[in-house]
Amino acid sequence: MTALNTKANINGPDEFYADLLSVHEGLTKEQSDALNARLILLMANHIGDREVLSQALRAAALKD
Amino acid sequence: MSKIFEVPLYPYQRCADQDQATPVRHKVVVVGAGPVGLALAIDLAMQDVPVVVIDENDKVSWGSRAICFAKRPLEILDRLGCGDPMVDKGVVWNLGKVYFDERQVFGFNLLPEEGHKRPAFINLQQYYMEQYLVDRVRQLQAEGKPIELRGGNKVVEVTQDDERAELTISTPDGPYRVQADFAIACDGAASPIRTMMGLDFVGRVFEDNFLIADVVMEAKFPTERWFWFDPPFNRGQSALLHKQPDNVWRIDFQLGWDIDRAEELKPENIDRRLKAMLGDDISYELEWSSIYTFQCRRMDKFHQGRVIFAGDAAHQVSPFGARGANSGLQDTDNLAWKLKLVIDGKAPVTLLDSYDAERVHGADENILNSSRSTDFITPKSEISRIFRDAVLDLSERYEATRPMVNSGRLSVPCTYDGSPLNGDDCALMPARTRPGSPMVDAPVPGGWLLDRTGFGFQLMTIDENAPEALDVDGIEVKRLALTTPGDADGYLKQRYLGDANSAVYLVRPDQHVAARWDHYDEAAVKAALLKAIGR
């Protein structure tokens, strides 16, 4: 069974964080919310594994 | 010319029961001559169970109402001898398109699987279906089958004890009473019988109104299901366009909660909506319009002693997914053979509890799917709308999110997993035909598999020997012998054998699988049969 990777896994964390902020630059709150939702859906589809997704949902809800 | 739904089909006639001093006892009284009540009565009459159908009305349904019939209900109607007129008249469709705002987001094809007699779906006005069912009732009567249809008969009181139900029926000639071994309430979502018995009907209310306009028009639109989320002509709401026979088009506008019903139903306001949607130059005739709200709910138990509930009377869903009439027909399919065995004294009355177990399971599945569709179509919170719109926006560009687009998850047959009637399973065989599943159709020499099953218990053998008939405590099990050399396209292997070299399926009278093995074992078959009839 695959487990959600909660260890640091991104090569270039500062760059990714900057990319994440920059894609929101100049957007209204409404546009940012929409972008975030699209981002979540694309990443969730990429993961695909329902067990990993469930773990991510729980982890994001700060429940574990 | 008067419309089909304006002509009385079974006008009130005084009957002999009304002249009796004591109530006449019947085997089965079905209350409600809609699709569900008529299908049940036909099923019973074909098995020689005497049945009386009563209805306060005397016509087919007013307006199109249910319009979308799925493959499994068509197979049930085939068994009842009504499938051909439905499919001959109905519109077969496979393609759908989804629009968001002003853009087409994507199109889908139901891609029906090959090797089935019936299509995945047809569209047909409910009044045609009821007409065909009434035709079938008349045909059975001509053949001498014990079925009676009484219009202008309204149930006003219901009582019951352990042995019988008693109904008080009001007519133009005054009231009379009848008794029945079983009274079956098929009297719709607002079921007066359920109300008279004070039974709960709990669930979730959806605060929304929908306007149906069925219009007759010469339109060049293809035979497809078109669904709009948040279109310019109905901002913030949804809309649906779907074709029916005779150039009738179902158009459905979501209206929201705070509306003025009388105002919305004015022809000039419907006209304004239709022109905004279809263009100022359309010409049409409005056949039927209605505003509906809906709930997703069910009764706690459908089997209430000598009174049994079926169809919308027992459970109600949103219209998205075509799960109303379609699930009602699956109720009757499940109930008729059980009633027959109980009335004939061949099965214990507790067999009827399995109707509850199996059809409550079916209703829960439908309520779950229907609630999810409704939550997608009408987001209930800001974040839910944000995700819904994100799914639609992405779906225009990427296949990834298209499976999440939910404009109705269309009715699929119910598998009775976990049913107390299910017997042995064989792990080598395909999951889709596991015990509890409806049989999957397949071409067989000289016709279709499903046309060769139904009504009695059967032992379907594939490349395996078994007796031609078995008698298990007075219940006959007939063999249906099939072989893989007769299965040129491999459908039997794909749908029934899987990795097994031979198969024995015990098939219920409603064409559901009771148990299956890879070899014939008389003791195992007998045990499975007794389990399948609740003994």
HADDOCK unambig.tbl for C-alpha pairs under 7 A between the chains (distance, minus, plus):
assign (segid A and resid 34 and name CA) (segid B and resid 386 and name CA) 5.85 0.50 0.50
assign (segid A and resid 34 and name CA) (segid B and resid 390 and name CA) 6.15 0.50 0.50
assign (segid A and resid 37 and name CA) (segid B and resid 386 and name CA) 6.76 0.50 0.50
assign (segid A and resid 37 and name CA) (segid B and resid 387 and name CA) 5.59 0.50 0.50
assign (segid A and resid 37 and name CA) (segid B and resid 390 and name CA) 5.92 0.50 0.50
assign (segid A and resid 38 and name CA) (segid B and resid 390 and name CA) 5.11 0.50 0.50
assign (segid A and resid 38 and name CA) (segid B and resid 394 and name CA) 6.85 0.50 0.50
assign (segid A and resid 45 and name CA) (segid B and resid 400 and name CA) 6.42 0.50 0.50
